[in-house]
Amino acid sequence: MSRKGNCWDNAVAESFFKTLKCEMVNYTYFATRAAARLATFEYIEGWYNRRRKHSVLNYRTPSQQESYFYTSSMAA
């Protein structure tokens, strides 16, 4: 974390949590804390990292980008 007023360190995290709230949390009722944790895990691992395309990654999923990174760096 950086000093007060410097938002650059938090930009990625804030963007992710905004997306999480908009796409999942705001539309879901959780009966227990465990249910909320499970739903959040399923959202991140099942949707956000595996199927959701990100414009920053040239419209690839994080999993596709990671595979591309490892295959291209090994080929180089």
Secondary structure, 3 states (H helix, E strand, C coil): CCCCCCCHHHHHHHHHHHHHHHHCHHHCCCCCHHHHHHHHHHHHHHHHCCCCCEHHHCCECHHHHHHHHHHHHHHC
